[in-house]
Amino acid sequence: MNATPELHGYELDQRLLEHPLAEIWRGRSFTGMEIVALVLSDRGAADPQVRDRLTSASRTAALEPHEQQTPLWAANLTADRPYAVTQLVPGQSGAERLLDPLDGLLGNDQESVDAVRSQLAQYGALPVPTDQEPSSQDAVASSQNAAVANGQKAVVSSKRWWPRLLAVLAVLGVFCALYSVGTKIGTETKEQRPAVPAPAPLVSPEPLPSPGPLHAPK
């Protein structure tokens, strides 16, 4: 059996699995955080393809973790025995899931992964649900959670609309006040102007009498 690996910043307490390509350990960081660590075996570390597969799986675990998967916390992929570390979170899968892709075949190491998770259960890590159909209780809980989430969204949405509505009402109030003041000033100005007498009607001059017919001299 190999000696306990030494990981900088971590203390490994218990070996959970010894696989031909890797070992799974439970431990803790120097700050007290519980962790799960995958460390390549001597055989795995000597195989460049296994190293490459661990690198690819670690990149996915760090950047694109799926639901109920703990993101990669730390890794050293260039060490003599490369390793990857995740936090031990109840109900979420950790570094043990990186064991499956190491040999290039997915699914053939599921029994080993399940064995690790059964051991982690005593430390508060719950079994990760499989792709089975949800039970009626899970469906009810899911619907209740969705209803609560929708209610919270509605409350947040209504809170966002209140400031806008108040702003619109304030602008309308200012506009009405200014319009009322302007109308009052205009009315008072018209009342203070002196009355201008209406101009006298124009009288057309009487027509002159038309001259009689002109007679030529005899």
VEXDREN-2710 file (C-alpha; in Angstrom, 1 decimal):
% VEXDREN-2710
k/r/px/py/pz
1/MET/0.0/0.0/0.0
2/ASN/1.3/3.4/-0.9
3/ALA/2.2/6.0/1.7
4/THR/-0.1/8.9/2.4
5/PRO/0.4/11.5/-0.3
6/GLU/1.6/14.9/0.8
7/LEU/-0.4/17.8/-0.6
8/HIS/0.8/21.3/0.1
9/GLY/-1.8/23.0/2.3
10/TYR/-3.8/19.8/3.1
11/GLU/-3.7/17.0/5.5
12/LEU/-5.1/13.6/4.4
13/ASP/-6.8/11.5/7.0
14/GLN/-8.5/8.5/5.4
15/ARG/-8.0/6.6/2.2
16/LEU/-11.5/6.0/0.7
17/LEU/-10.5/4.1/-2.4
18/GLU/-7.4/2.5/-3.9
19/HIS/-7.8/2.2/-7.7
20/PRO/-5.2/1.1/-10.2
21/LEU/-5.1/4.6/-11.6
22/ALA/-5.8/6.8/-8.6
23/GLU/-6.6/7.0/-4.9
24/ILE/-9.4/8.9/-3.2
25/TRP/-8.7/10.5/0.1
26/ARG/-10.7/12.4/2.7
27/GLY/-8.9/15.2/4.6
28/ARG/-9.0/18.8/5.5
29/SER/-7.2/22.0/4.7
30/PHE/-5.0/23.8/7.2
31/THR/-8.0/26.2/7.8
32/GLY/-10.2/23.2/8.8
33/MET/-12.3/22.8/5.6
34/GLU/-13.1/19.2/4.9
35/ILE/-12.0/18.1/1.4
36/VAL/-12.0/15.1/-1.0
37/ALA/-8.8/14.6/-3.0
38/LEU/-8.1/12.4/-6.0
39/VAL/-4.4/11.6/-6.4
40/LEU/-3.0/9.6/-9.3
41/SER/-1.3/6.4/-8.5
42/ASP/2.3/5.7/-9.6
43/ARG/0.9/3.8/-12.6
44/GLY/-1.6/6.6/-13.5
45/ALA/1.0/9.3/-13.1
46/ALA/3.4/7.4/-15.5
47/ASP/0.7/7.3/-18.2
48/PRO/0.6/10.6/-20.3
49/GLN/-2.9/9.8/-21.4
50/VAL/-4.2/9.4/-17.9
51/ARG/-2.5/12.8/-17.0
52/ASP/-4.2/14.4/-20.0
53/ARG/-7.6/13.0/-19.0
54/LEU/-7.2/14.2/-15.5
55/THR/-6.3/17.7/-16.8
56/SER/-9.4/17.7/-19.1
57/ALA/-11.7/16.5/-16.3
58/SER/-10.3/19.0/-13.9
59/ARG/-10.8/21.9/-16.3
60/THR/-14.4/20.9/-16.7
61/ALA/-14.8/20.5/-12.9
62/ALA/-13.4/23.9/-12.3
63/LEU/-15.2/25.9/-15.1
64/GLU/-18.4/24.0/-15.9
65/PRO/-19.6/22.0/-12.8
66/HIS/-23.0/20.5/-13.2
67/GLU/-25.8/20.7/-10.7
68/GLN/-25.0/19.1/-7.4
69/GLN/-21.3/19.0/-8.2
70/THR/-18.8/20.8/-6.0
71/PRO/-16.5/22.9/-8.2
72/LEU/-12.8/22.1/-8.2
73/TRP/-11.1/23.8/-5.3
74/ALA/-7.4/23.2/-6.1
75/ALA/-5.1/21.0/-8.3
76/ASN/-1.5/20.4/-9.2
77/LEU/-1.5/18.6/-12.5
78/THR/2.3/18.8/-13.0
79/ALA/3.4/17.1/-9.7
80/ASP/5.0/13.7/-9.7
81/ARG/1.6/12.4/-8.6
82/PRO/-1.0/14.9/-10.0
83/TYR/-4.0/15.6/-7.8
84/ALA/-7.3/17.5/-7.7
85/VAL/-9.1/18.7/-4.6
86/THR/-12.8/19.7/-3.9
87/GLN/-14.6/20.7/-0.8
88/LEU/-16.6/18.0/1.0
89/VAL/-20.2/19.3/0.6
90/PRO/-23.2/17.3/1.8
91/GLY/-25.4/16.2/-1.1
92/GLN/-22.8/17.1/-3.8
93/SER/-20.3/15.0/-5.6
94/GLY/-16.6/16.0/-5.2
95/ALA/-13.3/14.9/-6.5
96/GLU/-14.4/11.2/-6.6
97/ARG/-16.2/11.9/-9.9
98/LEU/-12.9/12.6/-11.6
99/LEU/-12.0/8.9/-11.3
100/ASP/-14.4/7.7/-13.9
101/PRO/-12.9/9.4/-17.1
102/LEU/-9.3/8.5/-16.3
103/ASP/-9.3/5.2/-18.3
104/GLY/-11.2/6.8/-21.2
105/LEU/-14.3/4.6/-20.5
106/LEU/-17.3/6.3/-18.8
107/GLY/-19.5/4.4/-16.4
108/ASN/-17.2/1.3/-15.7
109/ASP/-16.0/2.8/-12.4
110/GLN/-19.4/3.8/-11.1
111/GLU/-19.3/1.1/-8.4
112/SER/-16.0/2.5/-7.0
113/VAL/-17.4/6.0/-7.0
114/ASP/-20.6/4.8/-5.2
115/ALA/-18.4/3.1/-2.6
116/VAL/-16.6/6.3/-2.0
117/ARG/-19.8/8.2/-1.6
118/SER/-21.2/5.6/0.9
119/GLN/-18.2/6.2/3.1
120/LEU/-18.5/9.9/2.8
121/ALA/-22.1/9.6/4.1
122/GLN/-20.9/9.3/7.7
123/TYR/-19.2/12.6/7.3
124/GLY/-22.3/14.4/6.2
125/ALA/-22.0/13.9/2.5
126/LEU/-25.4/12.7/1.2
127/PRO/-25.7/10.2/-1.7
128/VAL/-25.9/12.0/-5.1
129/PRO/-29.3/11.4/-6.8
130/THR/-29.2/9.3/-10.0
131/ASP/-31.2/9.9/-13.1
132/GLN/-34.3/8.1/-11.8
133/GLU/-37.7/9.6/-12.0
134/PRO/-38.4/11.9/-9.0
135/SER/-40.7/10.6/-6.3
136/SER/-44.1/12.3/-5.5
137/GLN/-42.5/14.0/-2.5
138/ASP/-39.7/15.3/-4.6
139/ALA/-42.2/16.6/-7.1
140/VAL/-44.2/18.3/-4.4
141/ALA/-41.1/19.9/-2.9
142/SER/-39.9/21.0/-6.3
143/SER/-43.3/22.6/-7.1
144/GLN/-43.3/24.3/-3.7
145/ASN/-39.8/25.6/-4.3
146/ALA/-40.9/26.9/-7.7
147/ALA/-43.9/28.6/-6.3
148/VAL/-41.8/30.3/-3.6
149/ALA/-39.3/31.4/-6.2
150/ASN/-42.0/32.8/-8.5
151/GLY/-43.5/34.6/-5.5
152/GLN/-40.1/36.1/-4.6
153/LYS/-39.7/37.2/-8.2
154/ALA/-43.1/38.9/-8.2
155/VAL/-42.3/40.7/-5.0
156/VAL/-38.9/41.8/-6.4
157/SER/-40.6/42.9/-9.6
158/SER/-43.3/44.9/-7.7
159/LYS/-40.5/46.6/-5.6
160/ARG/-38.7/47.6/-8.8
161/TRP/-41.9/49.2/-10.2
162/TRP/-42.8/51.3/-7.2
163/PRO/-39.9/53.8/-7.6
164/ARG/-40.7/54.3/-11.3
165/LEU/-44.4/54.9/-10.6
166/LEU/-43.6/57.4/-7.8
167/ALA/-41.2/59.2/-10.2
168/VAL/-43.9/59.4/-12.9
169/LEU/-46.5/60.7/-10.4
170/ALA/-44.0/63.3/-9.2
171/VAL/-43.3/64.6/-12.7
172/LEU/-47.1/64.8/-13.4
173/GLY/-47.6/66.7/-10.1
174/VAL/-44.9/69.2/-11.0
175/PHE/-46.3/69.6/-14.5
176/CYS/-49.8/70.2/-13.2
177/ALA/-48.6/72.8/-10.7
178/LEU/-46.6/74.7/-13.3
179/TYR/-49.5/74.6/-15.7
180/SER/-51.9/75.9/-13.1
181/VAL/-49.5/78.8/-12.1
182/GLY/-49.0/79.7/-15.8
183/THR/-52.8/79.8/-16.4
184/LYS/-53.4/82.0/-13.4
185/ILE/-50.7/84.5/-14.4
186/GLY/-52.0/84.7/-17.9
187/THR/-55.5/85.4/-16.6
188/GLU/-54.4/88.2/-14.3
189/THR/-52.3/89.8/-17.0
190/LYS/-55.4/89.9/-19.3
191/GLU/-57.5/91.5/-16.5
192/GLN/-54.9/94.2/-15.8
193/ARG/-54.7/95.5/-19.4
194/PRO/-56.6/98.8/-20.1
195/ALA/-59.7/98.5/-22.3
196/VAL/-59.1/99.8/-25.8
197/PRO/-62.1/101.6/-27.4
198/ALA/-63.4/100.0/-30.5
199/PRO/-62.6/102.0/-33.6
200/ALA/-65.4/104.0/-35.2
201/PRO/-67.0/102.4/-38.2
202/LEU/-65.8/103.8/-41.5
203/VAL/-68.5/106.0/-43.3
204/SER/-68.3/105.8/-47.0
205/PRO/-68.7/109.3/-48.6
206/GLU/-71.9/110.2/-50.3
207/PRO/-71.7/109.8/-54.1
208/LEU/-71.4/113.0/-56.1
209/PRO/-74.3/113.8/-58.5
210/SER/-73.5/112.6/-61.9
211/PRO/-73.2/115.4/-64.6
212/GLY/-75.9/115.6/-67.2
213/PRO/-75.4/114.7/-70.8
214/LEU/-73.1/117.1/-72.6
215/HIS/-74.6/118.9/-75.6
216/ALA/-72.5/120.0/-78.5
217/PRO/-72.8/123.8/-79.4
218/LYS/-75.0/124.7/-82.3
END
